[in-house]
Amino acid sequence: MIEMLVIAALVGLAAGAAIAIATLTLGFLVDWFRERAAQVKNDPDKVAVTVAEAIDSGEVSFIQGIFDTEDGKFSDVRRIKAENADGDVHRAHARHKVAIWE
């Protein structure tokens, strides 16, 4: 259910979202989520997610964000090109487009 909501929200995500160019590692993901932990801790409707997304050009990117399951929108989000992600991040999405990080 959450996966479908997140994917639907991606359709409405601004195409011009900032693209991070740093190498995306699990530590980098964790640090970013840790800085936003209060959002998730204080609101049970919010979850920390990453989403593997293929865009029209065929390039793959990861969307990292805080997703509000109540209103179906991201409250905080960034896009990272898949070529900048390490193997651990790719493995987290090997079977599922959406990964929920607790």
C-alpha positions as CSV (number, residue, x, y, z in Angstrom):
1,M,0.0,0.0,0.0
2,I,2.7,2.5,1.0
3,E,4.7,1.6,-2.1
4,M,1.8,2.5,-4.4
5,L,1.2,5.8,-2.6
6,V,4.9,6.6,-2.9
7,I,5.0,5.8,-6.6
8,A,1.8,7.9,-7.2
9,A,3.5,10.8,-5.4
10,L,6.5,10.5,-7.6
11,V,4.3,11.3,-10.6
12,G,3.6,14.6,-9.0
13,L,7.2,15.3,-7.9
14,A,8.7,18.3,-9.6
15,A,10.9,17.3,-12.5
16,G,13.4,19.9,-11.5
17,A,14.2,18.3,-8.1
18,A,17.8,18.8,-7.2
19,I,20.1,16.0,-8.2
20,A,22.8,15.1,-5.6
21,I,26.1,14.4,-7.2
22,A,27.9,12.8,-4.3
23,T,28.4,9.1,-4.1
24,L,25.3,7.6,-2.5
25,T,26.3,5.1,0.2
26,L,24.2,3.6,3.0
27,G,26.1,5.9,5.4
28,F,25.2,8.9,3.3
29,L,21.5,7.8,3.3
30,V,21.5,7.3,7.0
31,D,23.1,10.7,7.7
32,W,20.5,12.5,5.6
33,F,17.6,10.6,7.3
34,R,19.2,11.2,10.7
35,E,19.1,15.0,10.1
36,R,15.4,14.6,9.5
37,A,14.6,12.0,12.2
38,A,12.3,14.4,14.1
39,Q,9.9,14.5,11.2
40,V,9.4,10.8,11.3
41,K,9.6,10.4,15.0
42,N,7.0,13.1,15.7
43,D,4.5,12.1,13.0
44,P,3.5,8.5,12.6
45,D,2.2,9.1,9.1
46,K,5.7,10.0,7.8
47,V,8.2,7.3,6.7
48,A,11.7,7.5,5.4
49,V,11.9,6.0,1.9
50,T,14.1,5.7,-1.1
51,V,12.6,4.9,-4.5
52,A,14.3,3.6,-7.6
53,E,12.9,5.6,-10.6
54,A,13.5,5.2,-14.3
55,I,12.9,8.4,-16.2
56,D,11.9,8.8,-19.8
57,S,15.5,9.0,-21.0
58,G,16.2,5.5,-19.6
59,E,18.4,6.8,-16.8
60,V,17.7,5.5,-13.3
61,S,17.8,7.7,-10.2
62,F,17.0,7.2,-6.6
63,I,14.5,9.5,-4.8
64,Q,15.3,9.8,-1.1
65,G,12.7,11.5,1.0
66,I,10.3,11.7,3.9
67,F,6.9,10.6,2.7
68,D,3.6,11.5,4.3
69,T,1.3,8.5,4.0
70,E,-1.7,10.6,5.1
71,D,-1.5,13.2,2.3
72,G,0.5,11.2,-0.2
73,K,3.3,13.7,-0.6
74,F,6.9,14.1,0.2
75,S,7.7,16.7,2.8
76,D,11.5,16.6,2.1
77,V,13.1,15.0,-1.0
78,R,16.2,14.8,-3.1
79,R,17.1,12.9,-6.3
80,I,20.4,11.0,-6.8
81,K,21.6,9.5,-10.1
82,A,21.9,5.8,-9.8
83,E,25.4,5.9,-11.3
84,N,26.4,7.7,-8.1
85,A,25.0,5.0,-5.8
86,D,27.1,2.2,-4.4
87,G,26.3,-1.6,-4.5
88,D,24.6,-1.6,-1.1
89,V,22.0,0.9,-2.2
90,H,21.4,-0.9,-5.5
91,R,20.9,-4.2,-3.5
92,A,18.4,-2.5,-1.2
93,H,16.3,-2.0,-4.4
94,A,17.1,-5.2,-6.1
95,R,13.6,-6.7,-5.6
96,H,11.5,-3.6,-4.7
97,K,11.2,-0.2,-6.2
98,V,10.5,1.4,-2.8
99,A,12.7,0.8,0.3
100,I,11.4,2.0,3.7
101,W,14.2,2.9,6.2
102,E,13.5,2.6,9.9
